[in-house]
Amino acid sequence: MAARGRTPTQPTCYVLDTNVLIHDPNALLNFQEHRVVLPMTVLEELDQLKSGKHSVAAECRQAIRLIDKVLGDATPEQVEEGVPIIRDKSGPSGSLSILMNKRAEPITYLPENLNDNKIINQLVELKSRRPGGRVVLVSKDINMRLKARACGVDAEDYHTDQLVDDIDLLPSGYHNVDGSFWDRVHKVETEQGTGRTWHRVQLTDNLPSVNINEFIIDEQGFVGWVKEVDGKNLRLLDLHKEPLLHQEAWGLKPRDIYQALALYSLLDPDIHLVNLTGAAGSGKTILALAAAIEQTMVDKRYRRIIATRSTQGLDADIGFLPGTEAEKMEPWLGAITDNLEALHMDDESTHGSVDYILSKVPMQFKSLNYIRGRSFQQSFILIDECQNLTPHQIKTIITRAGNGTKVVCLGNLAQIDTPYLSAPSSGLTYLTERFKDFPFGAHIHLQGVPRSPLAEFAEANL
């Protein structure tokens, strides 16, 4: 929220739009000492959206449960005036009230044929009754914020779970160093162990600022994987570019060093979360799929592969498709089967190979609602199109991972289809920033568009 750090003469009155509670069902707890107001129209919209098995319904139900918990046994007068929000171990802080739809002489700046207009008209009146206070509409809807400002009401986006303002500030998962990395090092201790070479390097101003499990790449073929950062030293696992480029998973070899780093992370049993971002065609899905099949069929590290995808409209439309859940999911997960075909393009019968793999590999196509509330053991969970998830949805899914499970999140922050989400507020951005210091996670931003020269030109010029 833009109001953090402000010291008004009285608590600010933050009025939440429905889309804020869908984006974060716990949003009303994040306004410190200020007053949170929910228009009756918002409660009605939550009530209309709470039914069904789509993800929005689940968020609405969670928000309604929290509102009910905060209001408790308060009388109608207390509900309208404001009920203290009790936080764990910190006592009451701020209040929650319901803005009723009762106005003797309603102010109609906007025609009330839309719920958004009803809310804005109520806020204009609320502001007139609070001449010394500040009334702010909090909404993920840009157009609603514009209309509110046109009517004289302050409006802002919900930024509490937005960790960065510019996605260019997100870590890429690697650092390219000009020349030789060792020319920048003043002191190093090297040790051998279990067939691996480790370096403890003293930090200097010549070295990039790194996070754990990021890679350092120089122009001489050295690749170092950062495994410890203790403030004064880096502990690096010594890798080399050529062996990385000659890795193979289910017949697939990386096309560049960035794909090689991604594949290395995907195949490492000690990495439980891999986050791959990049432009369309950069190889995210095919790398993850090849690693999943290799570790399920050959290494027997995982018992099953669970493939799912966040697609706008999937939850609502899947019920209208015929067949079982797997058959309903197939049109939405065409990217998975397309990449299966690509992995077996050189086979005598590509279609027969894909059918054989689908019959032999324990691969399940599931909707995101299937994952909610479940716990998965020894599974390889592949989540495509993660840029369309909210931070709350990302948390809901990641917390389903049980022992021996690996979660791979794929996405392109330039292709967000979910209303009210932007690249900085996407759950994929939130995940990348939150997990940059997680010792069992890795993030790689893939470069280029190896799919084809046509796709590369289109990505750069259209």
Beta strands, then each sheet from edge to edge (+ up, - down):
strand 1: 13-16
strand 2: 35-39
strand 3: 83-87
strand 4: 91-99
strand 5: 135-138
strand 6: 154-156
strand 7: 174-177
strand 8: 188-193
strand 9: 196-202
strand 10: 215-218
strand 11: 222-229
strand 12: 233-240
strand 13: 273-277
strand 14: 304-309
strand 15: 363-365
strand 16: 379-384
strand 17: 406-411
strand 18: 441-445
sheet 1: 3+ 4- 2- 1- 5- 6-
sheet 2: 7+ 10+ 11- 12+ 9- 8+
sheet 3: 15+ 14+ 16+ 17+ 13+ 18+
end
